[in-house]
Amino acid sequence: MLSTTDLRGTDLSVTELRAALPRAEYDVEAALHAVTPIVADVAERGAEALLELAERFDGVRPQRLRVPAEVMQRALELLDPDVRRALEVSIERARLVHADQVRTDVTTQVSPGGTVTERWVPVDRVGLYVPGGLAVYPSSVVMNVVPAQIAGVSSLAVASPPQRDNAGELAGYPHPTILAACALLGVDEVYATGGAQAVAAFAHGFDDTTAEPVDGRVPRCEPVDGRVPRCEPVSLVTGPGNVYVAAAKRLLKGLIGIDSEAGPTEIAVLADAGADPEHVAADLVSQAEHDPLAASVLVTDSTELAAAVEEAVTRRALATKHTERVQTALTGPQSGVVLVDDLDAGLAVVNAYGAEHLEIITADSPAVAARVRNAGAVFVGTYSPVSLGDYAAGSNHVLPTGGCACHSSGLSVQSFLRGIHVIHYDEQALTEVGQHVVTLAEAEDLPAHGEAVTARTGQTVAR
């Protein structure tokens, strides 16, 4: 089922390695043509466009775009107690880990009377996207909301596609488990919109003409206090999604900040002969379950392990619930086995690949993991499967894909903060360094820059 790339006996450059390794075909540029008119339509027509697009893409037209408070509460009441407890544990652990990521302001004394302070300031408002297509992701609510809250973001909103299978009071709204997760986290601004149109709604904002009555006195779609309730534009959009979500992020980047253009999920497993093939196979299948484009890659120096994993993967893929999706992913060009000469060569491969999720199942796995340079997250040893990180390790599962781990990080508290330098020099401190400023200004042929200093210090400009 898994194709094999044999790199034994080769000595490839990083560029050659990247070209040789399995990778999903994921053309965000092509998707831009599809999402550009969608984004323009939302920017121009707002709520009406969002309603029509929901009907077109999700098969249901929401009664209201913003989910009413009573619907959120009802979703929480209906949540299975075991699922609620699992979400609570996930939230607790995520808060524990992310609390240690909080940055503190630092002041540097550059000279007597001259300081530079780096202040860490949260973005004002964020839009958090939670997918709702092939699978339901309440865990992504946790992974997006927790770091934003800990960072101190004062205004946040969640968007997730309306579900046509919802019935009764939940009809036309996002999946009830997603709504329940929002309620557990205290998020009360949730919109029933998905895909590229959700990113556009966050970027441009819209007048919510579908807003619910206020105290039963204001008819729906009628302004409150003379104004239509509004979803205000956000400064930053985070969260995973399909290629159309990624394309909308690319199109709107600059108007908004984004976390990343997340592509299909991927797992790489670096394993030696001592690894249990059933564990490796289970983990490869678990990622293939996400999406037909999901990538599952084994890197090993053991042909015996490779053969055993191939047998186990084939057996497990046929027995799992989403067998068709899994088999498509595992037989695609993005998945396979990579044979290498030894662990050093394996490390070169996984560092060139830059996997979203990288498992190290080798002898002395902590030491091997310490040599990893490029990965969204590293899972060390037999008892640290990727699915642990997906839900309850405390780490964040919104991670760079498509090799972007060589330059980007996963979602964290830092993602929602901006560093602002605050410069405070007194007269003596400016005078001390002033001539150097003037000299550099003259070297760059920007004399007015130097004059901005000499106007204060009375220093003579040497020409």
Secondary structure, DSSP 8 states (H G I E B T S, - for coil): ---EEE-TT----HHHHHHHS------HHHHHHHHHHHHHHHHHHTHHHHHHHHHHHHS---S-SB--HHHHHHHHHHS-HHHHHHHHHHHHHHHHHHHTT----EEEEEETTEEEEEEEEE-SEEEEE---SSS--HHHHHHHHHHHHHHT-SEEEEEE---TT--GGGTTSS-HHHHHHHHHTT---EEE--HHHHHHHHHH-EE-TT---STTTS-TTS-BTTB--EE---SEEE----HHHHHHHHHHBTTBEES----S-EEEEEE-TTS-HHHHHHHHHHHHTS-TT-EEEEEES-HHHHHHHHHHHHHHHHHSTTHHHHHHHHTSTT-EEEE-SSHHHHHHHHHHHT-SEEEEESTTHHHHHTT--S-SEEEESTT--HHHHHHTSSS------TTGGGT-----GGGGEEEEEEEEE-HHHHHHHHHHHHHHHHHTT-HHHHHHHHHHH------
